[in-house]
Amino acid sequence: MLLRRRVLRSLAVVGALFASAALLAQRLPAGPQVLTFFSDVDDSEQPYALYLPKAFNPAKKYPLVISLHGAGSNHRLNLRRVFGKSNVVDETDVEATRSFPAWRDVEYIVASPLARGTMGFQGIAEKDVYDVLADVKKRFPIDEDRVYLTGLSMGGGGTFWLGLTRPDVWAAIAPVCPAPPAGSDQLAPNALNVPVHIYQGGDDPVVRPEGTRQFVKRLQDLGTKVAYDEFPGVKHNSWENAYKDGQIFTWFAKFRRNRFPDRVRFASTQFKYDRAYWVTLDQLTPGTLASIDAAFTAVNRLTVTTTNLGAFTLHLKGHPKLRAAGAIEITIDGKALKVAVTSGNLSLSRRHGAQAALGIETRDAAGALSFSRRDGSWVAETYVAAADAKRKGAEGPIGEAIASRHIYVYGTLGNPTREELAVRRELATRAADWSSATSRLLLSLRVVADRDVRPSDLAASNLVLFGTRQTNSLIEKFADRLPIELNAGAVGYGFVYTVPVNGHYVVVCSGLPWWTTPPAATTAAAPGAAPASARRLRGRFMPGSAGALSGFEDYILFKDSLDAVIAEGRFDARWRLSAADAEKMRATGAVTVKRAGT
């Protein structure tokens, strides 16, 4: 007993020392402030606004709110907004950005990323949000089951996007006058286990209430826990009502994340977003919506329905309705299967059918169950992708290559004159400049010559390569792995495509740049209608060359400008052209097709 008391006293002293050290290490003041994180996208320090409660205690876990700003705004203004502090009379946004007013203290940590400025919350800005989330968790004690997401306007759309693509990260989401990115509506089923509160101005001329009401109805029809507040007569400033007196924190306090819901409904068009809660989508066709609806109907009994899905895994360990002893009965798309769990071995038999058709080794009896579709039927086996198959990090489209660290490379082959070399460099420099006359982005992307690309660049970066194998040494280096290429001497064509090489994306931009202005004679195809090239270059939040590049699929070939597209689309699962698009490209005489499907 004496020894036990001494050990307990020693542990108490050690605990007190650790707590004191943590208090001393925490030197940040309470209240609003600005921190930074290091971004590996462009080797920069990126700011985010942060709020710490007045009585912050490093020994206590705190709920966290991530708040996303609107177009033309920033992290500092947005932190004010979420606490209900709009500009005072006659105060401009520039003036309001300079200081933080006093506001009511809340027992939350709040972080507002800058997201580079006005570029939406996909691609690099989306990565920034998760980098901020990781940075806050590294610095402060965060309750993982009380992490919430809100945002206004562009940030409201970002709230939908981040909330629906990774629903199991968030305990609840609150979009305000949201402007969702394209494709958000088809992900609405993913909100099944995420409470949603949407706010909208009834006279909003920027984000029309009719569109928001349709989204609300879609969520309601799917059985989502959705609350909707529409403020009559309010224009595009509904955040003043939504965030008034810090009421959003009161609403968030009602919810905690459920890590193991009885039912998971998840849809995705990308391997990038392949998991929610205890379900993983193992095989899908990028660009095509795949979905799963998996539910426990009783202990060790599940039903699963799928669409456009070739393989999936259920991570059941820890689920309260799983019992390690005994069989697991699962019905997949109407087919009844039974998985017997015996000392780390899973064996499959078809109910009312043959015995023990397949045995699968697994790490433990309550581990993951994997299923693949084989010859039109589901079997209990782990999906193994072919070495050259599309997968997470190697699925396209082109926008994924510029959604993380990447560099722009111009060629020096062919003994170019000084003037020609300057033209090549200027082409890459323009592509790397994402800012516009109306939107300056806090982003600095590198432009380098092919001869100056270092081994560390090849190991860590996606590459955007300008030229052909005759003018760019890296295109020549990777030529045997490129499925298509623009022929030397082809005139008047623009060609952009992406493929994975050595674990990274390579984007090849040959011939005319994709932002080439169409000839004047072709710009008035329809009275009053903007040409296709102008529409593609007029992105919702990120206009110009970068916005257009983000909107392409795996490849695009055009003549003169984007008004005359010859072929565009996605490579198949093995990174091959479709037979139809291969024929279109060959017919031009400008393209060599080296790999095509049947």
C-alpha positions as CSV (number, residue, x, y, z in Angstrom):
1,M,0.0,0.0,0.0
2,L,2.8,2.4,0.9
3,L,4.5,1.7,-2.5
4,R,1.2,2.2,-4.2
5,R,0.7,5.6,-2.5
6,R,4.2,6.7,-3.4
7,V,3.6,5.8,-7.1
8,L,0.3,7.7,-7.1
9,R,1.9,10.8,-5.6
10,S,4.7,10.6,-8.2
11,L,2.2,10.4,-11.0
12,A,0.3,13.3,-9.6
13,V,3.5,15.4,-9.4
14,V,4.4,14.4,-13.0
15,G,0.9,15.3,-14.1
16,A,1.1,18.7,-12.4
17,L,4.5,19.4,-14.0
18,F,3.1,18.6,-17.4
19,A,0.1,20.8,-16.9
20,S,2.4,23.6,-15.7
21,A,4.6,23.2,-18.7
22,A,1.6,23.3,-21.0
23,L,0.4,26.5,-19.4
24,L,3.8,28.1,-19.7
25,A,4.1,26.9,-23.3
26,Q,0.8,28.4,-24.3
27,R,1.9,32.0,-24.8
28,L,-0.9,33.1,-27.1
29,P,-3.3,35.7,-25.6
30,A,-7.0,35.0,-25.3
31,G,-9.4,36.5,-27.8
32,P,-9.1,37.2,-31.5
33,Q,-5.7,37.1,-33.3
34,V,-3.9,35.9,-36.4
35,L,-1.7,32.8,-36.8
36,T,0.0,31.2,-39.7
37,F,0.7,27.7,-41.0
38,F,3.3,26.6,-43.5
39,S,1.8,25.6,-46.8
40,D,3.7,23.1,-48.9
41,V,1.7,24.2,-51.9
42,D,4.0,27.1,-52.5
43,D,6.4,27.1,-49.5
44,S,4.6,30.1,-47.9
45,E,3.2,31.1,-44.6
46,Q,-0.6,31.4,-44.8
47,P,-2.6,33.3,-42.3
48,Y,-5.8,32.4,-40.5
49,A,-7.7,34.2,-37.8
50,L,-8.2,32.5,-34.5
51,Y,-10.3,33.0,-31.4
52,L,-9.2,31.6,-28.0
53,P,-11.6,31.7,-25.0
54,K,-10.8,34.1,-22.2
55,A,-10.2,31.3,-19.7
56,F,-8.4,29.0,-22.1
57,N,-7.2,25.9,-20.2
58,P,-4.7,23.7,-22.1
59,A,-5.7,20.7,-19.9
60,K,-9.3,20.9,-21.3
61,K,-10.6,19.8,-24.7
62,Y,-12.5,22.5,-26.6
63,P,-15.0,22.4,-29.4
64,L,-13.8,23.9,-32.7
65,V,-15.6,26.0,-35.3
66,I,-14.1,26.4,-38.7
67,S,-15.6,29.5,-40.4
68,L,-15.2,30.2,-44.2
69,H,-15.3,33.7,-45.6
70,G,-17.2,35.0,-48.7
71,A,-15.9,36.4,-52.0
72,G,-14.0,39.6,-51.6
73,S,-13.6,39.1,-47.9
74,N,-10.8,37.7,-45.7
75,H,-10.1,35.8,-42.6
76,R,-10.1,38.8,-40.2
77,L,-13.4,40.1,-41.4
78,N,-14.9,36.6,-41.3
79,L,-13.9,36.1,-37.7
80,R,-15.8,39.3,-36.8
81,R,-18.8,38.1,-38.8
82,V,-19.2,34.7,-37.1
83,F,-19.3,36.5,-33.8
84,G,-22.1,38.8,-35.0
85,K,-19.9,41.9,-35.6
86,S,-20.6,43.5,-38.9
87,N,-19.2,46.8,-40.0
88,V,-20.4,49.9,-38.1
89,V,-22.1,52.7,-40.0
90,D,-20.0,54.1,-42.9
91,E,-17.2,51.7,-42.1
92,T,-15.6,50.0,-45.1
93,D,-14.3,46.5,-45.2
94,V,-10.8,47.8,-45.4
95,E,-11.3,49.8,-42.2
96,A,-13.1,46.9,-40.5
97,T,-10.2,44.6,-41.3
98,R,-7.7,46.6,-39.2
99,S,-9.0,45.7,-35.8
100,F,-11.1,43.3,-33.8
101,P,-13.9,44.7,-31.7
102,A,-14.9,43.3,-28.3
103,W,-17.5,40.5,-28.4
104,R,-19.1,38.0,-26.1
105,D,-16.8,35.3,-25.0
106,V,-17.6,31.7,-25.9
107,E,-16.1,28.4,-24.8
108,Y,-15.1,27.5,-28.4
109,I,-11.9,27.8,-30.4
110,V,-12.7,29.4,-33.7
111,A,-10.5,29.4,-36.8
112,S,-11.1,31.3,-40.1
113,P,-8.8,30.4,-43.0
114,L,-7.9,33.0,-45.6
115,A,-8.1,30.5,-48.5
116,R,-5.8,32.7,-50.6
117,G,-8.6,35.2,-51.3
118,T,-11.5,34.8,-53.7
119,M,-11.0,31.4,-55.3
120,G,-13.8,29.2,-53.8
121,F,-13.1,26.4,-51.5
122,Q,-12.0,23.7,-53.8
123,G,-8.5,22.8,-54.9
124,I,-5.8,24.6,-53.1
125,A,-8.2,26.6,-50.9
126,E,-9.8,23.3,-49.8
127,K,-6.4,21.9,-48.9
128,D,-5.7,25.1,-46.9
129,V,-8.9,24.6,-44.8
130,Y,-7.7,21.1,-43.8
131,D,-4.2,22.4,-43.2
132,V,-5.6,25.0,-40.9
133,L,-7.7,22.3,-39.2
134,A,-4.5,20.2,-38.7
135,D,-2.6,23.2,-37.4
136,V,-5.2,24.1,-34.8
137,K,-5.4,20.5,-33.6
138,K,-1.6,20.4,-33.3
139,R,-1.5,23.6,-31.2
140,F,-4.6,23.2,-29.1
141,P,-6.6,20.4,-27.3
142,I,-9.6,19.9,-29.6
143,D,-12.6,17.6,-29.0
144,E,-12.6,15.5,-32.2
145,D,-16.3,14.9,-31.9
146,R,-17.2,18.6,-31.6
147,V,-15.7,20.1,-34.8
148,Y,-18.2,22.3,-36.7
149,L,-18.2,24.1,-40.0
150,T,-19.9,27.3,-41.1
151,G,-19.4,29.9,-43.8
152,L,-21.2,32.7,-45.7
153,S,-21.8,33.2,-49.4
154,M,-18.7,31.6,-51.2
155,G,-17.9,30.2,-47.8
156,G,-21.4,28.9,-47.4
157,G,-20.9,27.0,-50.7
158,G,-17.6,25.8,-49.3
159,T,-19.4,24.6,-46.2
160,F,-21.6,22.5,-48.3
161,W,-18.7,21.1,-50.4
162,L,-16.4,20.3,-47.4
163,G,-19.3,19.1,-45.4
164,L,-20.7,16.7,-48.0
165,T,-17.4,15.4,-49.4
166,R,-16.1,14.5,-45.9
167,P,-19.2,14.3,-43.7
168,D,-17.5,12.3,-40.9
169,V,-15.1,15.2,-40.1
170,W,-17.9,17.5,-38.9
171,A,-20.4,17.3,-36.0
172,A,-22.7,19.8,-37.7
173,I,-22.6,22.4,-40.6
174,A,-24.2,25.8,-41.0
175,P,-24.1,27.3,-44.5
176,V,-25.2,30.9,-44.7
177,C,-26.5,32.4,-48.0
178,P,-24.6,29.5,-49.7
179,A,-23.3,29.5,-53.2
180,P,-22.5,25.7,-53.7
181,P,-19.9,24.6,-56.2
182,A,-21.2,22.6,-59.2
183,G,-21.9,19.0,-58.3
184,S,-22.7,19.7,-54.7
185,D,-26.4,18.7,-55.1
186,Q,-25.6,15.1,-56.1
187,L,-23.7,14.7,-52.8
188,A,-26.7,15.7,-50.7
189,P,-27.3,12.1,-49.6
190,N,-24.0,12.3,-47.7
191,A,-25.5,14.6,-45.1
192,L,-27.6,11.8,-43.5
193,N,-25.6,11.9,-40.2
194,V,-24.6,15.6,-40.3
195,P,-27.2,18.1,-38.9
196,V,-27.5,21.1,-41.2
197,H,-28.8,24.6,-40.5
198,I,-29.1,26.8,-43.6
199,Y,-29.7,30.6,-43.5
200,Q,-30.9,32.7,-46.4
201,G,-32.0,36.3,-47.1
202,G,-35.5,36.4,-48.7
203,D,-34.5,39.2,-51.1
204,D,-30.9,38.2,-51.7
205,P,-30.0,39.3,-55.3
206,V,-26.7,37.4,-55.3
207,V,-27.7,34.0,-54.0
208,R,-31.3,33.6,-55.0
209,P,-33.5,32.1,-52.3
210,E,-35.2,29.9,-54.8
211,G,-32.0,27.9,-55.3
212,T,-31.4,27.6,-51.6
213,R,-35.0,26.4,-51.0
214,Q,-34.5,23.7,-53.7
215,F,-31.4,22.5,-51.9
216,V,-33.3,22.5,-48.6
217,K,-36.1,20.4,-50.1
218,R,-33.6,17.9,-51.5
219,L,-32.1,17.4,-48.1
220,Q,-35.5,17.1,-46.4
221,D,-36.6,14.5,-49.0
222,L,-33.5,12.5,-48.2
223,G,-34.3,12.5,-44.5
224,T,-31.5,14.9,-43.4
225,K,-31.7,16.8,-40.1
226,V,-32.0,20.2,-41.7
227,A,-33.2,23.5,-40.3
228,Y,-33.9,26.4,-42.5
229,D,-34.2,30.1,-41.6
230,E,-35.2,32.6,-44.3
231,F,-35.2,36.2,-43.4
232,P,-37.9,38.3,-45.2
233,G,-36.6,41.4,-46.8
234,V,-33.0,40.6,-46.1
235,K,-30.5,40.9,-49.0
236,H,-27.0,39.4,-49.3
237,N,-26.2,40.0,-45.6
238,S,-28.1,37.2,-44.0
239,W,-25.1,36.5,-41.8
240,E,-26.0,39.5,-39.7
241,N,-29.1,37.5,-38.7
242,A,-27.6,34.1,-38.7
243,Y,-24.6,35.0,-36.5
244,K,-26.4,37.6,-34.3
245,D,-25.2,37.6,-30.7
246,G,-23.2,34.4,-31.3
247,Q,-26.3,32.3,-31.6
248,I,-24.6,29.9,-34.0
249,F,-22.5,28.6,-31.1
250,T,-25.7,27.8,-29.2
251,W,-27.0,25.7,-32.1
252,F,-23.7,23.9,-32.6
253,A,-23.6,23.0,-28.9
254,K,-26.6,20.6,-29.5
255,F,-24.5,18.2,-31.6
256,R,-21.7,15.7,-31.3
257,R,-20.2,13.6,-34.1
258,N,-21.5,10.0,-34.2
259,R,-18.5,8.0,-35.3
260,F,-20.5,4.8,-35.7
261,P,-24.0,5.6,-37.1
262,D,-26.3,2.6,-37.8
263,R,-26.6,3.8,-41.4
264,V,-24.1,5.3,-43.7
265,R,-25.1,6.8,-47.0
266,F,-22.3,8.0,-49.2
267,A,-21.8,9.1,-52.8
268,S,-18.7,10.3,-54.6
269,T,-17.3,10.8,-58.1
270,Q,-13.7,10.7,-56.9
271,F,-11.3,8.3,-55.1
272,K,-10.2,11.5,-53.4
273,Y,-13.4,11.4,-51.4
274,D,-13.6,7.6,-50.8
275,R,-14.6,7.2,-47.1
276,A,-17.2,8.2,-44.6
277,Y,-17.6,6.8,-41.1
278,W,-17.2,3.0,-41.5
279,V,-17.5,2.7,-45.2
280,T,-14.9,2.9,-47.9
281,L,-15.5,3.0,-51.7
282,D,-12.7,0.9,-53.1
283,Q,-13.4,0.9,-56.8
284,L,-15.4,3.5,-58.9
285,T,-15.2,5.3,-62.2
286,P,-13.8,8.8,-61.7
287,G,-16.3,11.4,-63.0
288,T,-19.3,9.0,-62.5
289,L,-21.3,9.1,-59.4
290,A,-21.0,6.0,-57.3
291,S,-23.0,5.4,-54.1
292,I,-23.5,3.1,-51.2
293,D,-26.2,2.8,-48.6
294,A,-25.1,0.5,-45.8
295,A,-27.2,-0.1,-42.6
296,F,-27.3,-2.3,-39.6
297,T,-30.8,-3.8,-39.3
298,A,-29.9,-5.8,-36.2
299,V,-26.8,-7.0,-34.4
300,N,-24.4,-8.6,-37.0
301,R,-26.9,-8.0,-39.7
302,L,-26.6,-5.5,-42.5
303,T,-28.2,-4.5,-45.8
304,V,-26.2,-2.7,-48.5
305,T,-27.3,-1.2,-51.8
306,T,-24.9,0.2,-54.3
307,T,-24.8,2.1,-57.6
308,N,-21.9,2.2,-60.0
309,L,-19.6,0.7,-57.4
310,G,-17.1,-2.1,-58.1
311,A,-15.7,-2.7,-54.6
312,F,-16.1,-1.5,-51.0
313,T,-14.9,-2.2,-47.5
314,L,-16.9,-2.0,-44.2
315,H,-14.7,-1.1,-41.2
316,L,-16.9,-2.5,-38.4
317,K,-14.5,-2.7,-35.5
318,G,-15.9,-0.7,-32.7
319,H,-19.4,-0.5,-34.0
320,P,-21.9,-1.2,-31.1
321,K,-23.9,-3.5,-33.3
322,L,-21.0,-5.8,-34.2
323,R,-20.4,-8.9,-32.1
324,A,-17.0,-10.6,-32.8
325,A,-18.4,-14.0,-32.1
326,G,-20.8,-15.5,-34.6
327,A,-21.7,-14.9,-38.2
328,I,-22.3,-11.6,-39.9
329,E,-25.3,-11.6,-42.3
330,I,-25.1,-9.1,-45.1
331,T,-27.4,-8.5,-48.1
332,I,-25.8,-6.7,-50.9
333,D,-28.0,-5.4,-53.7
334,G,-30.5,-8.2,-52.9
335,K,-27.9,-11.0,-52.6
336,A,-27.7,-12.6,-49.2
337,L,-24.3,-13.6,-47.9
338,K,-23.0,-14.9,-44.6
339,V,-19.6,-14.2,-43.2
340,A,-18.5,-16.6,-40.4
341,V,-16.0,-15.0,-38.0
342,T,-13.6,-17.6,-36.6
343,S,-10.3,-16.7,-35.0
344,G,-9.3,-14.2,-37.6
345,N,-10.7,-16.0,-40.6
346,L,-13.7,-14.9,-42.6
347,S,-15.4,-17.5,-44.7
348,L,-18.2,-16.8,-47.1
349,S,-21.3,-18.9,-48.0
350,R,-24.4,-17.9,-50.0
351,R,-27.5,-18.3,-47.9
352,H,-29.6,-21.2,-49.1
353,G,-26.7,-22.0,-51.5
354,A,-23.3,-23.5,-51.7
355,Q,-21.1,-23.9,-48.6
356,A,-17.9,-21.9,-47.9
357,A,-17.2,-20.7,-51.4
358,L,-14.3,-18.5,-50.4
359,G,-12.0,-17.9,-47.4
360,I,-10.2,-14.7,-46.6
361,E,-7.6,-14.0,-44.0
362,T,-8.0,-10.8,-41.9
363,R,-6.1,-9.2,-39.1
364,D,-8.7,-9.8,-36.5
365,A,-12.2,-11.1,-36.2
366,A,-13.8,-7.7,-35.8
367,G,-11.9,-6.0,-38.6
368,A,-12.7,-4.9,-42.1
369,L,-14.9,-6.8,-44.5
370,S,-14.2,-6.2,-48.2
371,F,-16.4,-7.1,-51.1
372,S,-15.8,-6.9,-54.9
373,R,-18.0,-7.4,-57.8
374,R,-16.9,-10.3,-59.9
375,D,-18.7,-11.4,-63.1
376,G,-21.8,-9.4,-62.0
377,S,-21.9,-10.9,-58.4
378,W,-20.6,-9.7,-55.1
379,V,-17.9,-11.9,-53.5
380,A,-16.0,-11.4,-50.2
381,E,-12.6,-10.4,-51.4
382,T,-10.3,-7.4,-51.2
383,Y,-10.2,-5.4,-54.4
384,V,-6.6,-5.1,-55.8
385,A,-6.3,-2.4,-58.5
386,A,-4.1,-3.1,-61.5
387,A,-0.7,-1.3,-61.4
388,D,-1.8,1.2,-64.0
389,A,-5.4,1.7,-62.9
390,K,-6.8,5.0,-61.7
391,R,-6.7,5.3,-58.0
392,K,-6.5,7.9,-55.2
393,G,-3.9,10.4,-56.2
394,A,-3.8,9.1,-59.8
395,E,-7.4,9.6,-61.1
396,G,-7.5,13.0,-62.7
397,P,-9.0,15.3,-63.8
398,I,-6.5,18.1,-64.8
399,G,-7.7,20.2,-61.9
400,E,-6.3,17.7,-59.4
401,A,-2.8,18.3,-60.7
402,I,-3.1,22.0,-59.6
403,A,-5.0,21.4,-56.4
404,S,-1.7,20.8,-54.5
405,R,2.0,21.4,-54.9
406,H,2.9,21.9,-58.5
407,I,5.4,23.9,-60.7
408,Y,5.2,25.3,-64.2
409,V,8.0,24.3,-66.6
410,Y,8.9,25.8,-69.9
411,G,11.2,24.1,-72.4
412,T,14.7,25.0,-73.6
413,L,15.3,22.3,-76.2
414,G,15.7,23.1,-79.9
415,N,18.2,25.9,-79.6
416,P,15.6,28.7,-79.2
417,T,16.6,32.3,-79.8
418,R,16.6,34.6,-76.8
419,E,13.2,36.0,-78.0
420,E,11.7,32.6,-78.4
421,L,12.9,31.5,-75.0
422,A,11.3,34.6,-73.5
423,V,8.0,33.7,-75.2
424,R,8.1,30.2,-73.8
425,R,8.8,31.5,-70.3
426,E,6.0,34.1,-70.6
427,L,3.5,31.4,-71.5
428,A,4.3,29.4,-68.3
429,T,4.4,32.6,-66.2
430,R,0.9,33.6,-67.3
431,A,-0.4,30.1,-66.4
432,A,1.2,30.4,-63.0
433,D,-0.4,33.8,-62.2
434,W,-3.9,33.0,-60.9
435,S,-4.7,36.5,-59.8
436,S,-7.0,38.7,-61.9
437,A,-7.7,42.4,-62.1
438,T,-10.4,42.1,-59.5
439,S,-9.0,39.3,-57.3
440,R,-5.5,39.2,-56.0
441,L,-4.6,35.8,-54.5
442,L,-2.0,35.1,-51.8
443,L,-0.4,32.5,-54.0
444,S,3.1,32.2,-55.4
445,L,3.6,29.3,-57.8
446,R,7.1,28.6,-59.3
447,V,8.0,28.9,-62.9
448,V,11.2,27.1,-64.0
449,A,13.1,26.0,-67.1
450,D,13.2,22.3,-67.8
451,R,16.9,22.2,-67.2
452,D,16.5,23.8,-63.8
453,V,14.0,21.2,-62.4
454,R,15.6,19.6,-59.4
455,P,15.3,16.0,-58.2
456,S,13.4,17.4,-55.2
457,D,10.9,19.0,-57.6
458,L,10.3,15.6,-59.3
459,A,9.9,13.9,-55.9
460,A,7.5,16.4,-54.4
461,S,5.6,18.3,-57.1
462,N,3.1,17.8,-59.9
463,L,4.4,19.2,-63.1
464,V,2.7,21.5,-65.7
465,L,4.8,21.1,-68.8
466,F,4.6,23.5,-71.7
467,G,5.7,22.5,-75.2
468,T,6.4,19.2,-77.0
469,R,9.0,16.5,-76.8
470,Q,11.0,18.6,-79.3
471,T,11.0,21.7,-77.1
472,N,10.7,20.4,-73.5
473,S,13.2,17.9,-72.1
474,L,10.8,16.6,-69.4
475,I,8.1,15.8,-72.0
476,E,10.8,14.0,-74.0
477,K,11.9,12.2,-70.8
478,F,8.3,11.0,-70.1
479,A,7.4,10.3,-73.7
480,D,7.2,6.6,-73.4
481,R,4.6,7.0,-70.6
482,L,2.4,9.5,-72.4
483,P,-0.6,8.0,-74.1
484,I,-0.9,10.9,-76.7
485,E,1.2,13.7,-78.0
486,L,0.9,16.7,-80.4
487,N,2.9,16.1,-83.5
488,A,5.8,18.4,-84.4
489,G,4.7,21.0,-86.9
490,A,1.0,20.9,-86.0
491,V,-0.3,24.4,-86.4
492,G,-3.4,26.0,-84.9
493,Y,-4.1,23.3,-82.3
494,G,-4.1,23.4,-78.5
495,F,-3.7,20.2,-76.5
496,V,-3.9,19.7,-72.7
497,Y,-3.9,16.4,-70.8
498,T,-2.8,14.9,-67.6
499,V,-1.4,11.5,-66.7
500,P,0.3,10.1,-63.6
501,V,4.1,9.7,-63.7
502,N,6.2,8.4,-60.8
503,G,3.6,9.0,-58.2
504,H,2.7,12.6,-59.4
505,Y,0.5,14.2,-62.0
506,V,2.1,15.5,-65.2
507,V,0.0,18.0,-67.2
508,V,1.2,18.5,-70.8
509,C,0.2,21.8,-72.5
510,S,1.2,21.7,-76.2
511,G,0.5,24.1,-79.0
512,L,-1.9,27.0,-78.4
513,P,-2.5,27.9,-74.8
514,W,-6.0,27.1,-73.6
515,W,-6.8,30.7,-73.0
516,T,-6.2,31.7,-76.7
517,T,-8.7,34.3,-77.9
518,P,-10.9,33.0,-80.8
519,P,-10.7,34.7,-84.2
520,A,-13.1,37.6,-84.3
521,A,-15.2,36.0,-87.0
522,T,-16.2,33.1,-84.7
523,T,-17.2,35.0,-81.6
524,A,-20.8,35.8,-82.5
525,A,-22.1,32.3,-83.2
526,A,-25.4,33.1,-81.4
527,P,-26.8,36.6,-80.9
528,G,-26.3,37.8,-77.4
529,A,-24.6,34.5,-76.3
530,A,-21.0,34.5,-75.0
531,P,-18.7,32.2,-76.9
532,A,-17.7,28.9,-75.3
533,S,-14.2,30.1,-74.7
534,A,-15.4,33.2,-72.8
535,R,-17.7,31.0,-70.6
536,R,-14.9,28.6,-69.8
537,L,-12.6,31.5,-68.8
538,R,-15.3,33.2,-66.6
539,G,-15.1,30.9,-63.6
540,R,-17.5,31.6,-60.7
541,F,-14.8,32.4,-58.2
542,M,-11.6,31.8,-60.0
543,P,-11.7,33.4,-63.4
544,G,-9.1,33.3,-66.1
545,S,-6.6,30.6,-67.2
546,A,-6.5,28.7,-63.8
547,G,-10.3,28.6,-63.5
548,A,-10.6,27.1,-67.0
549,L,-7.8,24.6,-66.4
550,S,-9.6,23.5,-63.2
551,G,-12.8,22.9,-65.2
552,F,-11.2,20.5,-67.8
553,E,-11.5,16.7,-67.6
554,D,-8.5,14.5,-68.3
555,Y,-7.8,15.9,-71.8
556,I,-8.9,18.5,-74.3
557,L,-7.9,19.1,-77.9
558,F,-9.1,22.2,-79.7
559,K,-8.5,24.1,-83.0
560,D,-7.8,27.9,-82.7
561,S,-9.7,28.3,-79.4
562,L,-12.0,26.6,-76.9
563,D,-14.8,27.6,-79.3
564,A,-13.8,24.6,-81.5
565,V,-13.2,21.6,-79.3
566,I,-12.4,18.5,-81.2
567,A,-12.3,16.0,-78.3
568,E,-12.4,16.2,-74.5
569,G,-13.2,13.8,-71.8
570,R,-11.6,11.3,-69.4
571,F,-9.2,8.5,-69.9
572,D,-10.6,5.0,-69.1
573,A,-9.6,3.1,-65.9
574,R,-6.2,2.2,-67.4
575,W,-5.5,5.7,-68.7
576,R,-6.4,5.0,-72.3
577,L,-8.3,7.1,-74.8
578,S,-11.8,6.0,-75.8
579,A,-11.8,4.5,-79.3
580,A,-14.1,7.3,-80.5
581,D,-11.9,10.2,-79.3
582,A,-8.8,8.4,-80.5
583,E,-10.3,8.4,-84.0
584,K,-11.2,12.1,-83.8
585,M,-7.7,13.0,-82.8
586,R,-6.1,10.9,-85.5
587,A,-8.3,12.4,-88.1
588,T,-6.8,15.8,-87.5
589,G,-3.3,14.6,-88.4
590,A,-2.0,16.7,-85.5
591,V,-2.0,14.0,-82.8
592,T,-0.2,10.7,-82.3
593,V,-2.3,8.3,-80.2
594,K,-0.2,5.7,-78.5
595,R,-2.7,4.1,-76.1
596,A,-6.4,3.7,-76.8
597,G,-9.1,1.4,-75.4
598,T,-11.4,-0.8,-77.5
